[in-house]
Amino acid sequence: MIVDWLLIMAILASGGHPRLYQSPADLSRAADNLQQTQWAKMYRDDTVAAADKWAAMSDEQLRALIPPVGSVFAYGFNGCPECGASWSFWGSGITSLDKPGVVTCIKCKMEFPNEKYPDSGQGWRDEKSGKTYYFLGCHNAYVGREVMLKALPNLAFAYALTKDNKYSHAAAMLYDKLAELYPTSTTGSIDYPSTNNSGRLEQPQYQVARLLVKLAESFDLLYDSPDFAAPSVYGKGSVRDHIETNVIADGGKYCYDMAFTGYCGLTNGQADYIRGTLAAGIMLDKKEWIDFAVSGPYGIYSFLDNCLDRDGQYYETSVGYSDHGIGLYIDMGEMLYRMRTADYPDGINIFTHPKFEKTLAQSITDVECFGHYPRFGDWGPDVAALAAYDQFSLWAYLRTEYLVARAADEAASKHWRVLRKSLAFGDEEQRRSSKALAGFRQWLTFNAEPIAHSQKPLALKPQTLLGGRGATIFRSGEGINGRAALLRYGPSLNHGHYDDLNINFFALGRELTYDIGYSLGSAHVQVGWANKTASHNLVVVNEKSQMLSDGGGGYLYFCTDQAPLRAVEASSEASYASENVKTYRRTMALIDTDDSSYLLDIFRVAGGAQHDLMWHFLGELDSVTGAQLGDVQETGSLAGPDIDWGRKIGPSGYLIDCQDKGDYWNPPPGNGYGFLYNVRRADTGGNNCTMTWKFAPDNPQSVKLTLLPEPDCELITATGPGILTRLPNTDFSILRRRGSDLTSAFISIVEPCESDCKVISANRMICESGEAIGIEVQTASGIDYILSSISDQPSTLRTKDGKCIEFDGQFGFIRTSKGRVTHSRLIGGALLAMEKHKLTSDRTEVRDTIQNIDYDNAKVTLYSETSANLLANGGIAYFSNGRYSHTSPYLVKSIDGAAVTLDGDMIIGRGRIGTDKAAMPDAIANIVPLPRSVVVSRKPSHYFKGKLIRNDATGQTTTIIDVEANQRTVRVKDPSIFGPNDTFTIYDLQPGDRCSAPVVVGTGLEVRG
């Protein structure tokens, strides 16, 4: 049956349900969509069919599904005790409802528990290893998730769409029994790696909210059904009363109490707690919880103001966690949009928040790399090889559906409809009907309006610079042949790795650089290897990981993005402050050849006694030329013959025979080197070395690495493990230099090869005067000359065939074909000359000072119109101040005289003063966490050092001395301008800041920033 207007009127008269994720108006819209669209009918039919499975069961069968009070729930991290295989979490793939209490190993096929491995409910403990295997716990977890994520939602939505009491009756049987168990199961998964763990059923800690909101949604849709008004079998009052008390109120209080501690700051975990609190508050009309979730120190606005940057990117240094965090905000936004209380009679629409709009509109598109998403920080590795590339991005498109549905007015709706049409890459109605959107049809059915006419789609181009995140992404080519290169200069914040200045390179349909990634955060392989500096593609100093001292993130010097040369230079000396490093600077260029590109990399390091340039790629090391490798080190690892962790990876990433070490153990020597095995060594003698990685013996594609070492380099190869045993290992190339107070300049060329490679040879040029580095690259179509300098002194270099190049600048590029210069570019310099070809510039850089700022309109006024005009539209303005820890590059949106409008909000933090006394004499008692104030090592980042802070009520300003590691204590020059309950805003820029940009000149180029 289809919902009709009589049903809608009945719901309107019922007392305010549904109210959480659906409203009576949404049910009306669903009725229209069911009549008018095929995709809505498909959703209804699929939902009803799924619900019929549960509705066909007897009351006794339904109740018997729920584990009894006292049951244990488990992830199953230890896997199979018989064969050692890893198991999927919470019984997925190893148990079913058809065989209660039985789990079957996917590898050895043994069924558990059995005589050899008994389990009466509390698991089976292996006395030898100390591990406990929770077979029944895995089954209980599986059953719980089947009931809470499938049975109850299917029954609830089938009831909402049909009003057939058979669905509400089955749901009442399940939910009433579940409500008996829920408040008694307070541990969460018993094997979750945490001291004094707590939770509900299989969900530990903040994960409780993830199922509480689902349970609340189902309850909301079933709230007024006669079956939920019937007496409870297991609790006091009605089924409805029993659920409200034992599930919604109990789960809501757990989330509120945990959020109130503030332990999680403004992380995604805290967002989970808050949305659980909000859902329960709305369902129970509990003002205290609603207010806490809206306007408390960890409320939704604290998240939006402090966790989203000027580019719409989320702060946690992981694309996976970023998408998750944004999804939590969307989820809260949906509840707030429908909320109707005395304080919020019209609800709250966070979808019109400027930063959140930008996040939904472009954050996915801006990080997408030809079908891949960069795996920096904590996110599972990407080992996929795409055979084709579809520009359509499911999640980017879906976010535009939210923007259209929640637009503030018709003008905004029209704007977002154009973007939606653009991201559909085709007919929007067909997109809604596509199989890819099947999991989103529920939302569409209740929320989507008919596709309205919009203008022609836009030609969208993702941003190269993500200044708020501290990253650049170059892209070249199209489709499956596209190439992309990401350089991230930090800072590395929560869920990041110790990998400032790491590179991700995409080509041949793959992420070639194979980031080891993330699985279980407490596992030995994660703590000791995957997040360490050594497992990435960069330079390790003194065999230490980055960020052992305060600070992180750094400086962007230039970024130019125009074919055939795309180049960037950045540094992050703070990452190695512990090693007294004076220079830690990387120059990366993506340089096009005829139908491909190669990556040129220059990595400069000054300071320390050992520099190790690490490279590794997807596939296996197939060949090495230019160096004679010695025999394989049969035992041990790069850390020594007595340390060998890489061969001992066990289930879930824990090391075999190391169970006594516990969770979060970092295997010695603590830097990841103990995981690199099969070590071989060679003295390069300063000779160029070429190494090739192949994906498979019968695949002609490969990755070629060319190293141009300095004379005293040692070449080391080794194998590193994947994060899990089912994932591929990876072969490393390590170029090592040693010396007192060492200065190094590593030069590498990485080329994706379809079959034949385009780079024929590469050599360092001879520098006859000055300190510039010159590289000569011969390709199938010509010769490229690349020049780089971090010195103010001009240089003279000599090519392989004796040509003289005069260079005075930061970066230079000359391309010749058949003896003729076809392209050249000079960045931040006065001269680039070779024979008759010469590039000159009267100004090497724009240099001015901010006179005043219009923060509301992101507009800075410089002192000189000439300087402003050199910051051409689409260029980049680099802002700095001697007090700051980093540069702040902004995209230039428009110029009017000396006024420059920037493409980005300058607000980097907002907080509120509490009523307690400040912890320090020069501090303010801020109660809102500032998550950018600490790096991943939990040490202060100095991110806010020197920034302008304003009292929102009085307009008075002062500057920040620093923010302490607790993320709340803000030390300022004049704390007297703030009082209890005052709110404040922190700005990235202020009058007096320096504005600069290197001038770029070249053949076919305008002078631009």
Secondary structure, DSSP 8 states (H G I E B T S, - for coil): ----HHHHHHHHTTTS-S-SS--HHHHHHHHHHHHH-HHHHHHHHHHHHHHHHHHTS-HHHHHHHS--TT------TT--TTT-----GGGTTT--TTSTT-EE-TTT--EES-SSS--SSS-EE-TTT--EE-HHHHHHHHHHHHIIIIIHHHHHHHHHHH--HHHHHHHHHHHHHHHHHGGG--S-STTSS-TT--EETTEEGGGHHHHHHHHHHHHHHHTTSHHHHSB-SSSSSBHHHHHIIIIIIHHHHHHHHHHHH-TTTTSHHHHHHHHHHHHHHHHHT-HHHHHHHHHSTTSHHHHHHHHB-TTS-BSSS-HHHHHHHHHHHHHHHHHHHH---SS-TT---GGG-HHHHHHHHHTTTTT-BTTB----SSS-------SS-----HHHHHHHHHHHHT-SSHHHHHHHHHHHHHHHTS-HHHHHHSGGGGGGHHHHHHH----------------SEETTTTEEEEEES-GGG-EEEEEE-----TT--S-TTEEEEEETTEETT-----S-TTSHHIIIIITSGGGSSSEEETTB-S-SSS----EEEEEEEETTEEEEEEE-GGGGGGGT-SEEEEEEEEEE-SS-EEEEEEEEEESSSEEEEEEEESSEEEEEESS-------SSBTTBTT---TT-B-GGG-BTT-GGG-TT---TTSSSGGG-EEEEEEE-TT--EEEEEES-TT---EEEEEE---TT-EEEEEEE--SSTTS--EEEEEEEEE-TT-EEEEEEEEEEESSS-SEEEEEE-EEEESS-EEEEEEETTEEEEEEE-SSSS-EEEE-TTS-EEEEESSEEEEEEETTEEEEEEEES-SEEEETTEEEE-S-SEEEEEEEEEEGGGTEEEES-HHHHHHS-TT-EEEEE-TT-SS-EEEEEEEEETTEEEESS--EEEEEEB-SS--SSTTEEEB-S--GGGB-TTSSB--TTTT-EEEETTT--EEEEEEE-TTS-EEEES-GGG--TT-EEEEES--TT-EEEEE-EEETT--SB-
